[in-house]
Structures are given as C-alpha cells and as structure tokens.
Amino acid sequence: MLRVRQVGSAEREIEELRARLAEAEQTLQAIRRGGVDGIAVDGPSGPQIFTLRSADEPYRFLAECMSEGVAYLNPDCTILFCNQRLGEMVGRPIEKLVALPATTLVPAAEREQFQNFLMHGFKGSGRRELQFERSDGHLIPALASVNLIPNEQAPGLCLITTDLRESKRIEENLIRLASIVTNSNDAIVGKTLDGVVTSWNPGAEAIYGYSADEVIGKPIFMVIPPDRRQESEAILDQIKQGKRVHHLETERVRKDGKRVQISLSCSPIKDSKGKVLGASTISRDITQSKRAEHELRISQERLALALQAGRSGSFEWDIANDVTVWSPETEQLYGLSPGAFGGTREDWESLVVPEDRGGMQTALLQSLRTGELVAAWRIRRRDNGEIHWIDARAKVFLDPAGLPVRMVGINVDITDRKRSQEELAMRAEELARSNSELQQFAYVASHDLQEPLRMVASYTQLLRKRYQGQLDADANEFIQYAVDGAVRMQRLINALLAYSRVNTQGKEFAAVDCERLLEVALSNLKPSIEEAHAVITHDPLPTVQGDETQMGQLFQNLVGNAIKFHGSDPPRIHLAAQPQAGGWRFSVQDNGIGIEPENASRIFVIFQRLHTREEYPGTGMGLAISKKVVERHGGRIWVESQPGKGSTFLFTLPEVTGDKRTAASAAH
C-alpha cells in the first residue's frame, strides 16, 4: 500500500478553490445581514471597495469581480442575473441565460435532482458536485453552492459554481500516478532531506524485503551498505541543490543481508515556490541483468577464443548500403591488416580467386531469396598470396516489407579439411581400384586354377584306382597326399571366390525370416549335428531386411563353427536376438573350447587359424566371410569368450529402409 506524508500541489489547489468559495459565501452572508457599509473584493485590476448603494448594486458588482460562476435566482429558480464567468463555463452569452430556468444549465436527465437541490436552498444553504451542459453538448464537472438571499416580498437564491475540470484532471493524474507507483516493479521511495523515509511502494518491499510499516519514519541508511554511505550523502547534497541523479549503478542491502545491484535515479521534491522539501528515488533491480551481462561477456570472450582456435571469423553485411563489417578474426583469415578492408561487396569479391567469383555471386544472390547462405570458395590471402578455402554460412534478415536488409554470418578456413578430403578421395579411389583389381584377380585366379586342380585331382584319383595293389604302401600314401592336396586347394579357392563375391554379387535386401533361415542352416548341418550329438536351441528370431542367401550363410557358418570347436562335452548352442535402438543384436552362444582374448580379432581375418587342420579341419574362411556379410548389412560382429568356458559370437543388424537398401546396392 502506498504511503504519502506530503500534500501534493494539485490537492492544495483544490483546497484553495474551496476556501475561496467559502469566502464568497461569507461575504454574501455579511451582505445579507446588512451589517456592513462597504466590502473589499478582488476585482480584475486588484482589490476594489464598493458601497451598498441599492439592494441589487452590491450583488452585481461582487458577482463580476469573482472568478467563480455566479447567478442570482428568482423564487421560481429562473435566472435573474449571472456573471460573465458562468457564461464562459456553459458556453452561452449571459444575456441569453437571463429568465431561463436554472435547470437548463444541467443535462435533461439531472434537472429534477438539480431543481430539488435549488429548492432546498430556500431552507438554508447547500453544496454538491454536478455537471453543467455546454452549448456544444460537452459536460463539465462543477461544484455548486446555493445560499438564500432574504427578501420580505420575494426571497431569492445565490448560485455559486466552481469549474472542476482542472482539479478533476489533476485528481485523475494523481490517481494514475498513485496506480503507477503502486503497481511498479521498481522501488519508488520518498524521503526527507535528512534521509527519513516518507513513502515506500510495493516495488520497494519486493526489492529490499522491508514492509512500508518497517521503514516509514526511519532513515533510508538501513538499506545502504556501510561502504556506500558517503555515496548516499553525496546524492542528498545534490538534491538539496535542486539537482538530479540519473541511472547511477550502485548496491543496496536487503533485509536478509544480501546485496542487490540497482540502477538509481533521484529527483528533488519541491513545493509551489520551488523550495526543495525532500527527494524521490526510483531504483531498479539490475542484479539479473548485470549477471547476464557478465555471462554474455564471458560467452563473447569464449566465442572469440573459439573463433581463433577454429580459424573462424564473423561478418555483417548491410545489404541496403552495401557496407560489410568484418571481425578481426575474419581479417586475419584473409591476410588483411586491421582496418585494411574497404567494406563494399566489390572489396569482398576482390579477395576471391577469379575462377570462384561467379559461384560466389550466384550464392549471394540465391541467399537473398532463400534467407540463408551456405557456400564455399577459394581466396588469395592478401599477406602471402596463398590460396585458402573459405566456408561461408550466414542468415539473411528482412525488413517489415520483406526485403533483405542485413546478413550476419561466419567464415571458416577449411583449407586443411579440403586437403584432407582430396587426399581421402584419392586414397578411396586407389582403394576402390585396388579392390576391383583384387576381386578381378581372385575371380580369374580361382576360375583359372579350377581346371588344373580338377585335372590333378582326377588323374591322381585315376592312378590310385588303376594301380591299387600294384604299388607299395609309400606310393599309395603319396597318391593320397596328392588327392587330399588337390581337394583342399579346390575348397580354398571356392572359399576365396565366395569371400570376394560378398559385395559384388549380393542380392537386393528384402524381408528375411531368421527362424526359417536357421531351419535351413540346421538342415544343411544335420550330419555334423548328429555326429557331435549337438543340442541347438533358440529364442524367437525376428524378420529383418537383408540378403537371404548371405544371411543363411552367416547362420550356417556361426552354428557350424560352434559345433566344430566343441570340447569333451557334446555341443550346446543357443541363439537369441534382442531389439536395440535402430535394429537388432543377435548372439550365438556355445560351450566350446573358448578363445584367448588376444586372439578375439584374429579369428575374423582371412586364412587365420588358431589350430592345425589335423585338430580342426576347415579353410579358415568361415568367420572372415561372416564378418564381410555383417558389414555389408551395416552391422558389426565380435566375440566374447574365455578359454574352456565357451564363446558367444554377437552381431548387429540395423534397420534398413528402402532408400538405404538401394544406396547399399548401388555402392556395391
């Protein structure tokens, strides 16, 4: 609640109007009593004295000398006489008001009440606020007073009116001002020249934590830190001299002892004669804004460091005036000394190599339509003439009419990145060519070697059949070695051919039922399963997107591998699949011989074996092919194992959309 201990100038003016009206009534009472010979009044040119020469003469003279509107009314309440001020108030010539009912001065809806008010004046005196209706229809507020004029034959009334428009306006302003003070979030405080608090608004309560009852009548120094006491006394000294203090940033202390940063403005409070009576202060809590400024400054410093570390710089292009401002970091990127950049677009373009200027201009024009710039071009540094790549990204801002007026963005030196990309592209091209040549070699080698191997195997088998029993044991053993070697070589070549065709001859991805694939794989492995007395179980397996043939080969390789490398106990193998973000994770768990941790990655390398062929037969290509199949499907494969405790082979298969399947196929 707002507390004010001083009366404002507007309130004093209202009181002065009422005092003057009371003086006028007293004068009329004195005339009515007839106990005076002359009366002094304030006339247009100063105090005037008139003498009662007749019954009407003093009334007329007094009425014209008054600043209020005056009318003498007949017993029937018609106007007998009115002064010029009343005519001005109602906007009518006074000669046209004479003989009219006084009720015509007010709106039609209020005339009955006004008539009752006038009639009550014959019984004594009365006063009330009302509205006069001007000739133009406007209503003006007025304070009306009626007094009886005694006359033995026909007593009359004296109607005195005061125009309240100005006082009403002042009163409304006071109400608005009080509302603003009450509802303001700022602390608005009034105090004497000695620093004693005279008013304390809710904003001050919120900022300082004290209620109005706790501070009014007490020194303001209770909210001023000791180290700011001299500052406050200096402010009061300036107020005593009639000076103001604007937006002083300082500190105050709350009731709970915490300090708050404020922006303070202080103005002197003066009376009607200009004498300084006290001070009015407006304080705004800027603690949060100062903290935000501090954080912004730190962020800007960090940004500057980041720009320097990242070889980046900012720029701002005033499109309408074709003026560009670059940060110091940007000037360094272009090899410019500080302030050497001209600032127009032509200056900017002159730094770009001639071959890239057309593309740069096209990108800038396009950004004015799209609102965003994303482009790269080469520049020739001004200091050493070196060619550098610049990546430019910016946002275009529009005016209310939708026209581009400003572009703000950053430039980044991507020369090293470009060089790395070029080197990577060259190496990728070389690798692709090497892979192509390797695949061609593998295909040709495997194809060309097949025929000689078949001949060697056929003739050695023919020798063994034809000369069975005719040769000694050594010859039979040698022939068997030759047959086994030829067959083993055929298997290796076929495995190598299968490995090289994983990427080149794969099928389009489609829906693959993993449970059905497992059934086919187990059917193919049936002789091995029965021989090893293996027990194979599985959880429900999902339907995924993939190459059906290669997925079947994957399951068969992993299950066959688990059967092959079993220990003394019959193999127990379990397959499972769990959903994960973006796909599935499969596992094939066994109770086999296990793998040393240091060999966990070797087993997926082509032709890598951890055991001899006599211990565990095979080509050593099964896991390498499995790895290549999984990678073609966008997943990865690994093993978790301990020697003697079995192994768990795990692989992931991501969800693959139609677009990705097409892209994967095109890539291979």
Secondary structure as the mmCIF struct_conf table of DSSP 4:
data_model
#
loop_
_struct_conf.conf_type_id
_struct_conf.id
_struct_conf.beg_label_comp_id
_struct_conf.beg_label_asym_id
_struct_conf.beg_label_seq_id
_struct_conf.end_label_comp_id
_struct_conf.end_label_asym_id
_struct_conf.end_label_seq_id
BEND BEND1 GLN A 6 GLN A 6
HELX_RH_AL_P HELX_RH_AL_P1 SER A 9 ARG A 33
TURN_TY1_P TURN_TY1_P1 GLY A 34 GLY A 34
BEND BEND2 ASP A 37 ASP A 37
STRN STRN1 GLY A 38 GLY A 43
TURN_TY1_P TURN_TY1_P2 PRO A 44 SER A 45
STRN STRN2 GLY A 46 THR A 51
BEND BEND3 SER A 54 ASP A 56
HELX_RH_AL_P HELX_RH_AL_P2 GLU A 57 CYS A 65
BEND BEND4 SER A 67 GLU A 68
STRN STRN3 GLY A 69 LEU A 73
TURN_TY1_P TURN_TY1_P3 PRO A 75 ASP A 76
BEND BEND5 CYS A 77 CYS A 77
STRN STRN4 THR A 78 THR A 78
STRN STRN5 ILE A 79 CYS A 82
HELX_RH_AL_P HELX_RH_AL_P3 GLN A 84 VAL A 90
TURN_TY1_P TURN_TY1_P4 GLY A 91 GLY A 91
BEND BEND6 ARG A 92 ARG A 92
HELX_RH_AL_P HELX_RH_AL_P4 ILE A 94 LEU A 97
TURN_TY1_P TURN_TY1_P5 VAL A 98 ALA A 99
BEND BEND7 LEU A 100 LEU A 100
STRN STRN6 PRO A 101 PRO A 101
HELX_RH_3T_P HELX_RH_3T_P1 ALA A 102 LEU A 105
BEND BEND8 VAL A 106 VAL A 106
HELX_RH_3T_P HELX_RH_3T_P2 ALA A 108 GLU A 110
HELX_RH_AL_P HELX_RH_AL_P5 ARG A 111 GLY A 121
TURN_TY1_P TURN_TY1_P6 PHE A 122 LYS A 123
BEND BEND9 GLY A 124 GLY A 124
STRN STRN7 GLY A 126 GLU A 133
TURN_TY1_P TURN_TY1_P7 SER A 135 ASP A 136
BEND BEND10 GLY A 137 GLY A 137
STRN STRN8 LEU A 139 ILE A 149
BEND BEND11 GLU A 152 GLN A 153
STRN STRN9 GLY A 156 ASP A 163
HELX_RH_AL_P HELX_RH_AL_P6 ARG A 165 ASN A 183
BEND BEND12 ASN A 185 ASP A 186
STRN STRN10 ALA A 187 THR A 192
TURN_TY1_P TURN_TY1_P8 LEU A 193 ASP A 194
STRN STRN11 VAL A 196 VAL A 196
STRN STRN12 VAL A 197 TRP A 200
HELX_RH_AL_P HELX_RH_AL_P7 PRO A 202 TYR A 208
HELX_RH_AL_P HELX_RH_AL_P8 ALA A 212 VAL A 215
TURN_TY1_P TURN_TY1_P9 ILE A 216 GLY A 217
BEND BEND13 LYS A 218 LYS A 218
STRN STRN13 PRO A 219 PRO A 219
HELX_RH_3T_P HELX_RH_3T_P3 ILE A 220 VAL A 223
BEND BEND14 ILE A 224 ILE A 224
HELX_RH_3T_P HELX_RH_3T_P4 PRO A 226 ARG A 228
HELX_RH_AL_P HELX_RH_AL_P9 ARG A 229 LYS A 240
TURN_TY1_P TURN_TY1_P10 GLN A 241 GLY A 242
STRN STRN14 VAL A 245 VAL A 253
TURN_TY1_P TURN_TY1_P11 LYS A 255 ASP A 256
BEND BEND15 GLY A 257 GLY A 257
STRN STRN15 ARG A 259 LYS A 270
TURN_TY1_P TURN_TY1_P12 SER A 272 LYS A 273
STRN STRN16 VAL A 276 ASP A 285
HELX_RH_AL_P HELX_RH_AL_P10 THR A 287 ALA A 309
TURN_TY1_P TURN_TY1_P13 GLY A 310 ARG A 311
STRN STRN17 SER A 312 ASP A 318
TURN_TY1_P TURN_TY1_P14 ILE A 319 ASP A 322
STRN STRN18 VAL A 323 TRP A 326
HELX_RH_AL_P HELX_RH_AL_P11 PRO A 328 LEU A 333
TURN_TY1_P TURN_TY1_P15 TYR A 334 GLY A 335
HELX_LH_PP_P HELX_LH_PP_P1 LEU A 336 SER A 337
TURN_TY1_P TURN_TY1_P16 PRO A 338 GLY A 339
BEND BEND16 THR A 344 THR A 344
HELX_RH_AL_P HELX_RH_AL_P12 ARG A 345 SER A 350
TURN_TY1_P TURN_TY1_P17 LEU A 351 LEU A 351
STRN STRN19 VAL A 352 VAL A 352
HELX_RH_AL_P HELX_RH_AL_P13 PRO A 354 THR A 370
BEND BEND17 GLY A 371 GLY A 371
STRN STRN20 GLU A 372 ARG A 380
TURN_TY1_P TURN_TY1_P18 ARG A 382 ASN A 384
STRN STRN21 ILE A 387 LEU A 398
TURN_TY1_P TURN_TY1_P19 PRO A 400 ALA A 401
BEND BEND18 GLY A 402 GLY A 402
STRN STRN22 PRO A 404 ASP A 413
HELX_RH_AL_P HELX_RH_AL_P14 THR A 415 ARG A 466
TURN_TY1_P TURN_TY1_P20 TYR A 467 GLN A 470
BEND BEND19 LEU A 471 LEU A 471
HELX_RH_AL_P HELX_RH_AL_P15 ALA A 473 THR A 504
BEND BEND20 GLN A 505 GLN A 505
HELX_LH_PP_P HELX_LH_PP_P2 GLY A 506 PHE A 509
STRN STRN23 ALA A 510 ASP A 513
HELX_RH_AL_P HELX_RH_AL_P16 CYS A 514 ASN A 524
TURN_TY1_P TURN_TY1_P21 LEU A 525 LEU A 525
HELX_RH_AL_P HELX_RH_AL_P17 LYS A 526 ALA A 532
TURN_TY1_P TURN_TY1_P22 HIS A 533 HIS A 533
STRN STRN24 VAL A 535 HIS A 538
STRN STRN25 THR A 543 GLY A 546
HELX_RH_AL_P HELX_RH_AL_P18 GLU A 548 LYS A 564
TURN_TY1_P TURN_TY1_P23 PHE A 565 PHE A 565
BEND BEND21 SER A 568 ASP A 569
HELX_LH_PP_P HELX_LH_PP_P3 PRO A 570 PRO A 571
STRN STRN26 ARG A 572 GLN A 580
TURN_TY1_P TURN_TY1_P24 ALA A 581 GLY A 582
STRN STRN27 GLY A 583 GLN A 589
BEND BEND22 GLY A 592 ILE A 593
HELX_RH_3T_P HELX_RH_3T_P5 PRO A 597 ASN A 599
TURN_TY1_P TURN_TY1_P25 ALA A 600 SER A 601
HELX_RH_3T_P HELX_RH_3T_P6 ARG A 602 PHE A 604
BEND BEND23 VAL A 605 VAL A 605
TURN_TY1_P TURN_TY1_P26 ILE A 606 PHE A 607
BEND BEND24 LEU A 610 HIS A 611
TURN_TY1_P TURN_TY1_P27 ARG A 613 GLU A 615
BEND BEND25 TYR A 616 TYR A 616
BEND BEND26 GLY A 618 GLY A 618
BEND BEND27 GLY A 620 GLY A 620
HELX_RH_AL_P HELX_RH_AL_P19 GLY A 622 ARG A 632
TURN_TY1_P TURN_TY1_P28 HIS A 633 GLY A 634
STRN STRN28 ILE A 637 SER A 641
TURN_TY1_P TURN_TY1_P29 PRO A 643 GLY A 644
BEND BEND28 LYS A 645 LYS A 645
STRN STRN29 SER A 647 PRO A 654
HELX_RH_AL_P HELX_RH_AL_P20 GLY A 658 ALA A 667
#
